[in-house]
């Protein structure tokens, strides 16, 4: 067999290069070429050339992003909401893709050194003995035979096609972490039950629905003879898994702008964040199902169970890891006075959060999932221990990373539609896919909403359901999952189809959000506070504020009485909440602040208030229970009259402004803190009771 | 000849991996292995294993940094100044290096597939045909024969040794940019002349002194027969160039803490920032001098001139590029209302600054140098156009990047002392190097200070000179330059020696800074404002405030009257400063704010005040000149009485606090803006006159 050596260092070097170090890493591998070029001037020249070439190519991307930024500014300046920045990035990406594909023709400046060599394996690293000197080569991956033939033609295209793992390991983590870190926790937890159902049950349902439909579609294609390669049921399921990850970034941006009902926002955001995680693990466990070696793609109970076990194991493992590192960070930031030095604090926060990803990958779990839950933990606990400056710094840092990564992914999506070499566009498959995606989303939203409404008193109204149905955009995660492996024919067809699905949903559904909102008569400009009292479907919501939130309520009490005091400076002293037996432990864990600092306390939770605008509801409830336990309520304006939660709440909520809210919490909580250990149980009982009624 | 193929994907993969994407990029190249592993399960297993292994290895680094951060906090908490964070990072790096070298023994889990193959070149990219499938390999570089023999032993070590270009292309740029962006501009420009002399003349002098001394040392070694390989004069010069880049980060940190005289601070910081740039370009042009192919390392006038031309060309080119992109960013931020959206603004700023690096690399200039001047331009112009939030964001972002990169480099330095494979420690060379470094620094500081003092009335006092001599630490830049190429025997010896020089200077000189300050009786706790009036050597400074600053003064007027109005919203309207002929141009360039915004104006320059604490001197001068031109000074508290600059100044400066300063500027400058075009010339004349006297 023959193995071709080229002098061109840059071929496909883009593959494995992230946005931030593209140019850099380029030089990196070239530099080595320069070393060897001590005795090989040709290589050196080539290396320099292609290094410059690659820097120039990267400049294209950067200028693309710059252009996107400027255009976004214009749009926001003009209140132009039909095209979101991501959609815009895709369009610019498309344009550049067209130019690269058709306009630019790179002259073939490679003199290939051909040498024969009988190789019987494709090792990851190759040591080559050249006149006594050893050179090391690293496997970059397989290249289609056609590419080898006309390599000079598509060299340019292959250069701007870089390794799909970049998305998983550089671009997605900041996006996912940011999602977790900026989660509107209050509303998220209020709708926790529904969100979990949508995310887990819903994703699995839609995965299997889509998988089955696509299998039908594929068998049909086989009959017609439209199918050019293998396409097994597991492939269909895999496709179902990857297109089940929704990413309504466009919709949520508009929701934010228009202040759409924040329960709807929480449902959509929470679902989209979690189903990304579910989809990742689901797809990997589906891949794990495939019996390697033999191609008997039949149903096997054992393999099925194995996949299920993998799903549970990987998901729970990643979850545990993410939470663990978050907790560690919280403890470190709590028990060191690091908050005096915001720079160190921010650096520590960044490093710890990043180590989550590495730890998960090192343990064989999914880094992206771990990062998500780490972000949520950091937001809920660590954030309260950070100095105000670090709170801004971390928020802004990850906001920036998220922005850059997201727009890069979307512009790359546009680019890759033209630059990807092995597209397989099959009309039948595409039509089937669109249909399946639609039905899969429907089978996720409507039945589950019906079931949930049986339990929820704060019903998910039909127009909400339609909106959620409509907001089932596919985005970065779907793309990353589909481009991750395009080796086989089936995967290539999936990838091409997925691209179209993403384009369609982002442009059409994303662009039509405002129209959809208006035609669904969904109230916009809702003040988060009022929305608690009046809610989407009028009076009913008021009477059902408690029941709809009961998982949140139980969780909140545990969190507020035990976790927050342990992990942050806020909450009641553990000495008050823990049983007396573990007094010493409680004393050493409780931070001195917890005893005397109302101001501190207010600070800690005011970030929730500022984030969510209506944490006060919670305090309202706590007030109630503490009153009921006979805790002295004298001298507290809100608490004093809060014998019945609702009245107090309404009175409190009637004023929409935060000043009052914060004052309210400050007045209520100290009393909640100075609560003796005894009533805590009745405290919890009461809540159970409340939820029963 | 034989070429050995191994199944181990991770060998040396660390080489080309940056801090931030280490783990990521690891998976990147592995992922390709996984693709090919569709038909090669062994490879897949290996790839997964080594992916996990590499994630774990990276975790070591991250935990190292985390540990460093916590320890730094302890030190700062305890006011412990003998060990700077960088020195600490080095120590931790050393410890981990020792552990990796001696404690950990990685079992040899590689089954080498040996296959014979006659290769006659070391191409940068290798296409390999394995049973019809093409696999692509990228050159990682040369490997010592000894490493090939006992490859399984030092696999671990080679894994934690990554590509030196990482420093140049990922870690140095943020550091250098931050240096330029956080430059104390006011003092920098006041001592511009001296700084330039130290940076350019001084670096070249010390480079040649060290080069000559080392050449003597090397010839001596030849005689004794201590030299194990070639060592040419150009190598000696190269060594001189790389160790001439000072990096007193430790010293400056202490200066900041102790508020040491800010002229001394400016001299040291300015010199160290600029001589990094000079050293980079100098070393590259020395390398360019070497006549490739034939080893006649004799003196050639032509080659010498060529190198000199390269030096000038590359330096000026990089300078121009850096300034250009800075100016573009300034114009974009000025003429768009991007400041409404801080996130976009920050992203744009980041992308533009980064594109400088790429542009320079693409044009064949030095990215690091370009980034430095870009940073200075951004700080001086763009910064004023940014929204306050973006000002914080950009500052904090680059502060963080700088912190992480710097500590990573230093901890890697410690690590590499044990993990680097080809150390060549030669006692004679090392002793000679230390001597040469000392003498080179001396030959830089003392003679130049003497010459400068002839021009300066604000003399650089002997104790300042000793301090500058003492503060000639070598750091990140020296290390990056020396590790960039360790192919030849000479370079390896240089690298090992450089490491020791860095360790010594950072630990000993860095640690002894406070003692040095006290034994040199250099006043600490200087309020930047008072220091203007009293200065290091008492009365003299006062009377010479003007003369010593004349380059700054001329530059300031041009900048304030033309550049700032064009590039920022501040400064006098161009319609006032430009000759009437270019009225239309002036009108369209002048931002509306420039006409009416005192507040704006104050904002723009107050950042200088907040950065430097004493820009008011400048305004004081402006006040004088404007008064002298007969501009009505009524209604301005400071300006009104400022007929003689010094009295006004002293009265102004007597109060140290910023409130007054800012108020002062606000009162003074509007008048300076409403200055008619005519007086400007007399304005400049006056300055010339002043400087003559």
Boltz contact constraints between the chains, C-beta under 6 A:
constraints:
  - contact:
      token1: [A, 1]
      token2: [B, 129]
      max_distance: 6.0
  - contact:
      token1: [A, 2]
      token2: [B, 129]
      max_distance: 6.0
  - contact:
      token1: [A, 3]
      token2: [B, 128]
      max_distance: 6.0
  - contact:
      token1: [A, 3]
      token2: [B, 129]
      max_distance: 6.0
  - contact:
      token1: [A, 4]
      token2: [B, 127]
      max_distance: 6.0
  - contact:
      token1: [A, 5]
      token2: [B, 123]
      max_distance: 6.0
  - contact:
      token1: [A, 5]
      token2: [B, 126]
      max_distance: 6.0
  - contact:
      token1: [A, 6]
      token2: [B, 123]
      max_distance: 6.0
  - contact:
      token1: [A, 6]
      token2: [B, 125]
      max_distance: 6.0
  - contact:
      token1: [A, 7]
      token2: [B, 123]
      max_distance: 6.0
  - contact:
      token1: [A, 8]
      token2: [B, 125]
      max_distance: 6.0
  - contact:
      token1: [A, 9]
      token2: [B, 124]
      max_distance: 6.0
  - contact:
      token1: [A, 9]
      token2: [B, 125]
      max_distance: 6.0
  - contact:
      token1: [A, 11]
      token2: [B, 125]
      max_distance: 6.0
  - contact:
      token1: [A, 16]
      token2: [B, 28]
      max_distance: 6.0
  - contact:
      token1: [A, 16]
      token2: [B, 29]
      max_distance: 6.0
  - contact:
      token1: [A, 18]
      token2: [B, 21]
      max_distance: 6.0
  - contact:
      token1: [A, 21]
      token2: [B, 18]
      max_distance: 6.0
  - contact:
      token1: [A, 21]
      token2: [B, 21]
      max_distance: 6.0
  - contact:
      token1: [A, 21]
      token2: [B, 170]
      max_distance: 6.0
  - contact:
      token1: [A, 23]
      token2: [B, 358]
      max_distance: 6.0
  - contact:
      token1: [A, 24]
      token2: [B, 169]
      max_distance: 6.0
  - contact:
      token1: [A, 24]
      token2: [B, 170]
      max_distance: 6.0
  - contact:
      token1: [A, 25]
      token2: [B, 16]
      max_distance: 6.0
  - contact:
      token1: [A, 27]
      token2: [B, 165]
      max_distance: 6.0
  - contact:
      token1: [A, 27]
      token2: [B, 169]
      max_distance: 6.0
  - contact:
      token1: [A, 28]
      token2: [B, 16]
      max_distance: 6.0
  - contact:
      token1: [A, 28]
      token2: [B, 163]
      max_distance: 6.0
  - contact:
      token1: [A, 28]
      token2: [B, 165]
      max_distance: 6.0
  - contact:
      token1: [A, 29]
      token2: [B, 16]
      max_distance: 6.0
  - contact:
      token1: [A, 29]
      token2: [B, 138]
      max_distance: 6.0
  - contact:
      token1: [A, 31]
      token2: [B, 165]
      max_distance: 6.0
  - contact:
      token1: [A, 32]
      token2: [B, 139]
      max_distance: 6.0
  - contact:
      token1: [A, 32]
      token2: [B, 140]
      max_distance: 6.0
  - contact:
      token1: [A, 32]
      token2: [B, 141]
      max_distance: 6.0
  - contact:
      token1: [A, 33]
      token2: [B, 124]
      max_distance: 6.0
  - contact:
      token1: [A, 33]
      token2: [B, 139]
      max_distance: 6.0
  - contact:
      token1: [A, 35]
      token2: [B, 141]
      max_distance: 6.0
  - contact:
      token1: [A, 35]
      token2: [B, 142]
      max_distance: 6.0
  - contact:
      token1: [A, 35]
      token2: [B, 487]
      max_distance: 6.0
  - contact:
      token1: [A, 36]
      token2: [B, 122]
      max_distance: 6.0
  - contact:
      token1: [A, 36]
      token2: [B, 142]
      max_distance: 6.0
  - contact:
      token1: [A, 38]
      token2: [B, 487]
      max_distance: 6.0
  - contact:
      token1: [A, 43]
      token2: [B, 124]
      max_distance: 6.0
  - contact:
      token1: [A, 52]
      token2: [B, 362]
      max_distance: 6.0
  - contact:
      token1: [A, 55]
      token2: [B, 358]
      max_distance: 6.0
  - contact:
      token1: [A, 55]
      token2: [B, 361]
      max_distance: 6.0
  - contact:
      token1: [A, 55]
      token2: [B, 362]
      max_distance: 6.0
  - contact:
      token1: [A, 56]
      token2: [B, 362]
      max_distance: 6.0
  - contact:
      token1: [A, 58]
      token2: [B, 358]
      max_distance: 6.0
  - contact:
      token1: [A, 59]
      token2: [B, 355]
      max_distance: 6.0
  - contact:
      token1: [A, 59]
      token2: [B, 358]
      max_distance: 6.0
  - contact:
      token1: [A, 62]
      token2: [B, 351]
      max_distance: 6.0
  - contact:
      token1: [A, 62]
      token2: [B, 355]
      max_distance: 6.0
  - contact:
      token1: [A, 65]
      token2: [B, 351]
      max_distance: 6.0
  - contact:
      token1: [A, 66]
      token2: [B, 351]
      max_distance: 6.0
  - contact:
      token1: [A, 69]
      token2: [B, 344]
      max_distance: 6.0
  - contact:
      token1: [A, 69]
      token2: [B, 347]
      max_distance: 6.0
  - contact:
      token1: [A, 69]
      token2: [B, 348]
      max_distance: 6.0
  - contact:
      token1: [A, 73]
      token2: [B, 338]
      max_distance: 6.0
  - contact:
      token1: [A, 73]
      token2: [B, 344]
      max_distance: 6.0
  - contact:
      token1: [A, 113]
      token2: [B, 121]
      max_distance: 6.0
  - contact:
      token1: [A, 115]
      token2: [B, 119]
      max_distance: 6.0
  - contact:
      token1: [A, 117]
      token2: [B, 117]
      max_distance: 6.0
  - contact:
      token1: [A, 119]
      token2: [B, 115]
      max_distance: 6.0
  - contact:
      token1: [A, 119]
      token2: [B, 128]
      max_distance: 6.0
  - contact:
      token1: [A, 119]
      token2: [B, 130]
      max_distance: 6.0
  - contact:
      token1: [A, 121]
      token2: [B, 113]
      max_distance: 6.0
  - contact:
      token1: [A, 122]
      token2: [B, 36]
      max_distance: 6.0
  - contact:
      token1: [A, 122]
      token2: [B, 130]
      max_distance: 6.0
  - contact:
      token1: [A, 122]
      token2: [B, 135]
      max_distance: 6.0
  - contact:
      token1: [A, 123]
      token2: [B, 5]
      max_distance: 6.0
  - contact:
      token1: [A, 123]
      token2: [B, 6]
      max_distance: 6.0
  - contact:
      token1: [A, 123]
      token2: [B, 7]
      max_distance: 6.0
  - contact:
      token1: [A, 124]
      token2: [B, 9]
      max_distance: 6.0
  - contact:
      token1: [A, 124]
      token2: [B, 33]
      max_distance: 6.0
  - contact:
      token1: [A, 125]
      token2: [B, 6]
      max_distance: 6.0
  - contact:
      token1: [A, 125]
      token2: [B, 8]
      max_distance: 6.0
  - contact:
      token1: [A, 125]
      token2: [B, 11]
      max_distance: 6.0
  - contact:
      token1: [A, 126]
      token2: [B, 5]
      max_distance: 6.0
  - contact:
      token1: [A, 126]
      token2: [B, 137]
      max_distance: 6.0
  - contact:
      token1: [A, 127]
      token2: [B, 4]
      max_distance: 6.0
  - contact:
      token1: [A, 128]
      token2: [B, 3]
      max_distance: 6.0
  - contact:
      token1: [A, 128]
      token2: [B, 119]
      max_distance: 6.0
  - contact:
      token1: [A, 129]
      token2: [B, 1]
      max_distance: 6.0
  - contact:
      token1: [A, 129]
      token2: [B, 2]
      max_distance: 6.0
  - contact:
      token1: [A, 129]
      token2: [B, 3]
      max_distance: 6.0
  - contact:
      token1: [A, 130]
      token2: [B, 119]
      max_distance: 6.0
  - contact:
      token1: [A, 130]
      token2: [B, 122]
      max_distance: 6.0
  - contact:
      token1: [A, 133]
      token2: [B, 142]
      max_distance: 6.0
  - contact:
      token1: [A, 134]
      token2: [B, 143]
      max_distance: 6.0
  - contact:
      token1: [A, 134]
      token2: [B, 148]
      max_distance: 6.0
  - contact:
      token1: [A, 135]
      token2: [B, 122]
      max_distance: 6.0
  - contact:
      token1: [A, 135]
      token2: [B, 139]
      max_distance: 6.0
  - contact:
      token1: [A, 135]
      token2: [B, 142]
      max_distance: 6.0
  - contact:
      token1: [A, 136]
      token2: [B, 140]
      max_distance: 6.0
  - contact:
      token1: [A, 136]
      token2: [B, 143]
      max_distance: 6.0
  - contact:
      token1: [A, 137]
      token2: [B, 126]
      max_distance: 6.0
  - contact:
      token1: [A, 137]
      token2: [B, 137]
      max_distance: 6.0
  - contact:
      token1: [A, 137]
      token2: [B, 139]
      max_distance: 6.0
  - contact:
      token1: [A, 138]
      token2: [B, 29]
      max_distance: 6.0
  - contact:
      token1: [A, 138]
      token2: [B, 138]
      max_distance: 6.0
  - contact:
      token1: [A, 138]
      token2: [B, 140]
      max_distance: 6.0
  - contact:
      token1: [A, 139]
      token2: [B, 32]
      max_distance: 6.0
  - contact:
      token1: [A, 139]
      token2: [B, 33]
      max_distance: 6.0
  - contact:
      token1: [A, 139]
      token2: [B, 135]
      max_distance: 6.0
  - contact:
      token1: [A, 139]
      token2: [B, 137]
      max_distance: 6.0
  - contact:
      token1: [A, 140]
      token2: [B, 32]
      max_distance: 6.0
  - contact:
      token1: [A, 140]
      token2: [B, 136]
      max_distance: 6.0
  - contact:
      token1: [A, 140]
      token2: [B, 138]
      max_distance: 6.0
  - contact:
      token1: [A, 141]
      token2: [B, 32]
      max_distance: 6.0
  - contact:
      token1: [A, 141]
      token2: [B, 35]
      max_distance: 6.0
  - contact:
      token1: [A, 142]
      token2: [B, 35]
      max_distance: 6.0
  - contact:
      token1: [A, 142]
      token2: [B, 36]
      max_distance: 6.0
  - contact:
      token1: [A, 142]
      token2: [B, 133]
      max_distance: 6.0
  - contact:
      token1: [A, 142]
      token2: [B, 135]
      max_distance: 6.0
  - contact:
      token1: [A, 143]
      token2: [B, 134]
      max_distance: 6.0
  - contact:
      token1: [A, 143]
      token2: [B, 136]
      max_distance: 6.0
  - contact:
      token1: [A, 148]
      token2: [B, 134]
      max_distance: 6.0
  - contact:
      token1: [A, 163]
      token2: [B, 28]
      max_distance: 6.0
  - contact:
      token1: [A, 165]
      token2: [B, 27]
      max_distance: 6.0
  - contact:
      token1: [A, 165]
      token2: [B, 28]
      max_distance: 6.0
  - contact:
      token1: [A, 165]
      token2: [B, 31]
      max_distance: 6.0
  - contact:
      token1: [A, 169]
      token2: [B, 24]
      max_distance: 6.0
  - contact:
      token1: [A, 169]
      token2: [B, 27]
      max_distance: 6.0
  - contact:
      token1: [A, 170]
      token2: [B, 21]
      max_distance: 6.0
  - contact:
      token1: [A, 170]
      token2: [B, 24]
      max_distance: 6.0
  - contact:
      token1: [A, 338]
      token2: [B, 73]
      max_distance: 6.0
  - contact:
      token1: [A, 343]
      token2: [B, 399]
      max_distance: 6.0
  - contact:
      token1: [A, 343]
      token2: [B, 403]
      max_distance: 6.0
  - contact:
      token1: [A, 344]
      token2: [B, 69]
      max_distance: 6.0
  - contact:
      token1: [A, 344]
      token2: [B, 73]
      max_distance: 6.0
  - contact:
      token1: [A, 346]
      token2: [B, 400]
      max_distance: 6.0
  - contact:
      token1: [A, 347]
      token2: [B, 69]
      max_distance: 6.0
  - contact:
      token1: [A, 347]
      token2: [B, 403]
      max_distance: 6.0
  - contact:
      token1: [A, 348]
      token2: [B, 69]
      max_distance: 6.0
  - contact:
      token1: [A, 351]
      token2: [B, 62]
      max_distance: 6.0
  - contact:
      token1: [A, 351]
      token2: [B, 65]
      max_distance: 6.0
  - contact:
      token1: [A, 351]
      token2: [B, 66]
      max_distance: 6.0
  - contact:
      token1: [A, 355]
      token2: [B, 59]
      max_distance: 6.0
  - contact:
      token1: [A, 355]
      token2: [B, 62]
      max_distance: 6.0
  - contact:
      token1: [A, 358]
      token2: [B, 23]
      max_distance: 6.0
  - contact:
      token1: [A, 358]
      token2: [B, 55]
      max_distance: 6.0
  - contact:
      token1: [A, 358]
      token2: [B, 58]
      max_distance: 6.0
  - contact:
      token1: [A, 358]
      token2: [B, 59]
      max_distance: 6.0
  - contact:
      token1: [A, 361]
      token2: [B, 55]
      max_distance: 6.0
  - contact:
      token1: [A, 362]
      token2: [B, 52]
      max_distance: 6.0
  - contact:
      token1: [A, 362]
      token2: [B, 55]
      max_distance: 6.0
  - contact:
      token1: [A, 362]
      token2: [B, 56]
      max_distance: 6.0
  - contact:
      token1: [A, 393]
      token2: [B, 396]
      max_distance: 6.0
  - contact:
      token1: [A, 396]
      token2: [B, 393]
      max_distance: 6.0
  - contact:
      token1: [A, 399]
      token2: [B, 343]
      max_distance: 6.0
  - contact:
      token1: [A, 400]
      token2: [B, 346]
      max_distance: 6.0
  - contact:
      token1: [A, 403]
      token2: [B, 343]
      max_distance: 6.0
  - contact:
      token1: [A, 403]
      token2: [B, 347]
      max_distance: 6.0
  - contact:
      token1: [A, 487]
      token2: [B, 35]
      max_distance: 6.0
  - contact:
      token1: [A, 487]
      token2: [B, 38]
      max_distance: 6.0
